[in-house]
Amino acid sequence: MSSEGPLYVIGRQHSGNTMLATLLGRHPDVYAFTGEGTFFEHHGAIRQDEDPVPRVVQEVAGGADPPLPTDVREALTRFLRGQHGPEASVPELYAQGKERVATSAGASRWVQKATSYVFHIDDILRAFPSARLIFLLRNPLDLGASLKRRDGWYRVLRMIWGWNRGVRLAHRWSDDERVQLVRYEDLVREPETLLREVCSFAGLTFDEALLEVPHVNRSETPYNTDSSATGLDDSRVCYYRDVLSPEEEAVVRAWADTDRLRSAYPDLPDSREHGSARQIGLTVQAVGGLVQTLATDHASTLIQNPGYVLDRVRRRI
């Protein structure tokens, strides 16, 4: 394995993280896990398993696209059972599994997309001191527009909650040389300049071929990276003005961390005039949506695994 550690693309947006992980995965030295990684959300519980290998294999395969075939997973299970012993920690088993998948594809490193990992930066760097983490930041107004297009506007306050907390944590770690903040808007507007910086940060050589990434689909359709069109597109920068009503925009601005938003986006257009009564109504609906999504998403898991749910909520608060 290369002396450089794994790469993690973190941040509170799915499609942008997928795009950047896919883009880095075009490098011959890097194997990309472009689906969601969840190992560091569960590794505390996995450590308690008498036989952690099955769940480690599940987490190693997490994010592989296309999914790892059954025979590969079985071979990975046999390999990790051979490595499992009192000296091997769960993160070490996980790393050995990821490395095996990467090397079998001719790569020496891996990149993992992991939207929630901004809440686990300390765990990642403790397990992998040589890791590099790229926090991809995006304007929360455009994230709100994407939610609306996916009929997910009722999740808007949960999104803003995660954006506020994630950006604060990313800035807290920004002085660490292993963590880099990247704006989605800069990536799609000046892709070569930005990607050269990312490659330098990650210890990778830059190649223009990396930019020929398939377009990630528009937000109104299910996630998909299959496309005959390649290259980066800035058509989704500030597109909230065509998607959100002035009142919906006001809801996002009211709940987003004002200082962080102004600092990250000093050139953001001024807020549009809006009807205050309708904004209040939308806010009430959004609060109801936040309560509903938290209850729906966590109710069954809370019964089965209360420790996981409580830790997840604690990290986000």
C-alpha positions in Angstrom: 0.0 0.0 0.0 1.2 3.5 -0.7 2.7 5.5 2.1 -0.1 8.0 1.6 -3.3 7.0 3.4 -6.9 6.7 2.2 -8.9 9.7 0.9 -12.3 10.6 2.2 -14.8 12.9 0.5 -17.0 14.3 3.2 -19.6 17.1 3.4 -23.3 17.5 3.5 -24.3 16.7 -0.1 -24.6 13.4 -1.8 -24.3 14.2 -5.5 -21.3 16.5 -5.2 -19.5 14.0 -3.0 -20.3 11.2 -5.5 -18.9 13.4 -8.4 -15.6 14.2 -6.6 -15.1 10.6 -5.5 -15.8 9.4 -9.0 -13.4 12.0 -10.4 -10.6 11.0 -8.0 -11.3 7.4 -8.8 -10.3 8.0 -12.4 -6.7 8.3 -11.2 -4.9 5.0 -11.9 -3.6 4.8 -8.2 -7.1 5.3 -6.7 -10.0 2.9 -6.3 -13.3 4.8 -5.7 -16.0 3.7 -3.3 -18.6 6.2 -4.6 -21.5 4.9 -2.5 -22.1 5.9 1.1 -19.5 4.8 3.6 -20.8 4.1 7.2 -17.9 2.2 8.9 -17.1 5.0 11.4 -20.7 5.3 12.3 -20.8 1.7 13.4 -17.3 0.7 14.3 -17.9 1.2 18.1 -20.6 -1.5 17.9 -18.6 -3.7 15.6 -15.8 -3.8 18.2 -18.2 -5.4 20.6 -18.9 -8.3 18.2 -17.3 -11.6 19.2 -16.8 -12.2 15.5 -16.5 -8.7 13.8 -15.4 -10.1 10.4 -18.9 -10.3 8.8 -19.8 -6.7 9.6 -16.3 -5.5 8.7 -16.7 -7.1 5.2 -20.1 -5.5 4.9 -18.5 -2.1 5.7 -15.5 -2.7 3.4 -18.0 -3.4 0.5 -20.0 -0.4 1.5 -19.9 2.2 -1.3 -18.6 -0.1 -3.9 -20.2 0.7 -7.3 -20.9 -1.7 -8.9 -21.4 -3.9 -5.7 -18.7 -6.4 -5.0 -19.7 -9.8 -6.3 -20.6 -12.6 -3.9 -17.5 -14.6 -4.6 -15.3 -11.5 -3.9 -17.0 -10.9 -0.6 -16.6 -14.5 0.3 -12.9 -14.4 -0.5 -12.6 -11.2 1.5 -14.2 -12.9 4.4 -11.7 -15.8 4.3 -8.8 -13.3 4.0 -9.9 -11.2 7.0 -10.6 -14.3 9.1 -6.9 -15.2 8.5 -5.9 -11.7 9.6 -8.2 -11.6 12.6 -6.4 -12.0 15.9 -5.9 -10.3 19.3 -3.4 -7.9 17.7 -5.7 -6.8 14.9 -8.1 -4.0 15.7 -11.4 -3.5 13.9 -10.1 -0.4 12.0 -7.0 -2.4 10.9 -9.2 -5.2 9.6 -11.3 -2.6 7.7 -8.2 -1.0 6.2 -6.8 -4.4 5.2 -10.1 -5.2 3.4 -10.2 -1.9 1.6 -6.6 -2.3 0.6 -7.3 -5.7 -0.8 -10.2 -4.5 -2.9 -8.1 -1.6 -4.2 -5.0 -3.6 -5.0 -7.1 -6.3 -6.8 -8.2 -3.5 -9.1 -4.6 -2.3 -9.7 -4.8 0.7 -7.4 -2.6 1.5 -4.3 -5.1 3.8 -2.5 -8.8 4.2 -2.0 -11.2 7.1 -1.9 -14.5 6.8 0.1 -17.5 9.0 -0.3 -19.0 9.4 3.2 -21.4 12.3 3.7 -21.7 11.8 7.5 -18.0 11.5 8.2 -17.6 15.2 9.0 -19.0 14.1 12.4 -16.2 11.4 12.7 -13.1 13.3 11.6 -11.3 12.6 14.9 -12.1 8.9 14.7 -10.8 8.7 11.1 -7.5 10.5 11.8 -7.0 8.4 15.0 -7.4 5.2 12.9 -5.6 6.5 9.8 -3.2 9.3 10.7 -2.0 9.6 7.1 -5.6 9.9 5.7 -6.6 13.0 3.7 -10.1 14.4 4.1 -11.8 16.7 1.6 -14.8 18.6 2.9 -17.0 19.6 0.0 -19.0 22.7 0.8 -22.1 23.8 -1.1 -24.4 26.8 -0.8 -27.3 25.6 1.4 -29.8 27.5 -0.7 -28.9 25.2 -3.7 -29.1 22.2 -1.4 -32.6 23.3 -0.5 -33.4 23.6 -4.2 -32.2 20.1 -4.8 -34.4 18.8 -1.9 -37.4 20.6 -3.4 -36.8 19.0 -6.8 -36.6 15.6 -5.1 -39.9 16.3 -3.3 -37.9 16.4 -0.1 -38.5 20.0 1.0 -40.0 18.7 4.3 -36.4 17.7 5.2 -35.0 21.2 4.7 -34.5 22.0 8.4 -32.7 18.7 8.9 -30.4 19.6 6.0 -29.7 23.0 7.4 -29.0 21.6 10.8 -26.5 19.2 9.3 -25.0 22.0 7.1 -24.5 24.3 10.1 -22.9 21.6 12.3 -20.8 20.2 9.5 -19.4 23.6 8.4 -18.5 24.5 12.0 -16.7 21.2 12.4 -14.9 21.5 9.1 -13.7 25.0 10.0 -12.6 23.7 13.4 -10.3 21.1 11.6 -9.3 23.5 8.8 -5.9 24.2 10.3 -5.0 20.5 10.2 -2.9 19.8 7.1 -4.9 16.6 6.6 -8.2 18.4 6.1 -9.1 20.5 3.0 -12.2 22.6 2.5 -13.4 22.8 -1.2 -16.4 24.7 -2.5 -18.5 22.8 -4.9 -19.0 26.1 -6.8 -15.3 26.5 -7.4 -14.9 22.9 -8.5 -17.5 23.2 -11.3 -16.5 26.8 -12.3 -12.7 26.3 -12.3 -12.4 22.5 -12.4 -8.8 22.2 -13.6 -7.4 24.8 -11.1 -9.3 23.3 -8.2 -8.6 19.7 -9.1 -4.9 20.4 -9.3 -5.1 21.7 -5.8 -7.0 18.7 -4.6 -4.5 16.3 -6.2 -1.6 18.2 -4.7 -3.2 18.0 -1.3 -3.8 14.2 -1.7 -0.3 13.5 -3.1 -1.6 12.6 -6.5 -0.3 13.6 -9.9 -2.8 15.6 -12.0 -4.0 14.4 -15.3 -6.6 16.2 -17.5 -8.3 12.9 -18.1 -9.6 13.1 -14.5 -11.9 15.9 -15.5 -13.8 13.7 -18.0 -16.1 12.4 -15.3 -19.7 11.4 -16.3 -22.3 14.0 -15.3 -24.1 13.3 -12.1 -27.8 13.4 -12.9 -30.0 16.4 -12.1 -31.7 16.4 -8.7 -35.2 15.7 -10.0 -34.3 12.1 -10.9 -32.8 9.3 -8.8 -29.1 9.3 -8.2 -27.3 8.0 -11.3 -23.8 8.6 -12.8 -24.4 6.8 -16.1 -24.1 9.5 -18.7 -22.7 9.9 -22.2 -21.9 13.5 -21.4 -18.7 14.2 -19.5 -17.0 17.1 -17.8 -18.1 19.4 -15.0 -21.1 21.8 -15.4 -21.8 24.9 -13.4 -25.5 25.1 -14.3 -26.5 24.2 -10.8 -24.7 27.1 -9.2 -27.2 29.6 -7.6 -30.0 27.8 -9.3 -32.1 28.1 -6.1 -33.4 31.4 -7.6 -35.2 29.5 -10.3 -36.4 26.7 -8.0 -37.2 28.2 -4.5 -39.9 30.8 -3.9 -38.7 34.0 -2.1 -40.4 32.6 1.0 -38.6 29.3 0.8 -35.3 31.1 0.3 -36.1 33.2 3.4 -36.6 30.0 5.5 -33.2 28.6 4.5 -31.5 32.0 5.2 -33.2 32.3 8.5 -32.0 28.9 9.8 -28.5 28.8 8.2 -25.6 30.0 10.2 -25.4 33.6 9.0 -21.7 34.1 9.7 -20.6 30.9 8.0 -22.8 31.6 5.0 -21.5 35.1 4.5 -17.9 33.9 5.1 -18.1 31.1 2.6 -20.3 33.0 0.0 -19.5 36.7 0.2 -20.8 37.1 -3.4 -24.2 35.5 -2.7 -27.0 37.6 -4.2 -29.2 39.6 -1.7 -32.3 38.0 -0.4 -35.4 38.6 -2.5 -38.5 40.3 -1.1 -41.0 37.9 0.3 -44.3 37.6 2.2 -43.6 37.2 5.9 -46.9 35.4 6.6 -46.1 32.7 4.0 -42.6 32.4 5.4 -44.0 31.7 8.9 -46.3 29.1 7.4 -43.4 27.4 5.6 -41.3 27.5 8.7 -44.1 25.7 10.7 -44.3 23.1 8.0 -40.5 22.7 8.0 -40.4 22.2 11.8 -43.1 19.6 11.5 -41.1 17.9 8.8 -38.0 17.9 11.0 -39.9 16.1 13.8 -41.4 13.7 11.3 -38.1 12.8 9.6 -36.3 12.3 12.9 -39.0 10.1 14.2 -39.4 8.1 11.0 -35.7 7.6 10.3 -34.7 6.7 13.9 -37.8 5.0 15.5 -37.1 1.4 14.5 -33.4 1.8 14.9 -33.8 3.3 18.4 -35.5 0.1 19.5 -33.0 -2.2 17.9 -29.8 -0.2 18.6 -30.4 2.7 21.0 -26.7 3.3 21.5 -26.1 4.0 17.8 -29.0 6.4 17.5 -28.0 8.3 20.7 -24.4 8.6 19.5 -25.5 9.7 16.0 -27.7 12.5 17.5 -25.1 13.5 20.0 -22.5 14.0 17.3 -24.9 16.2 15.3 -25.9 18.3 18.2 
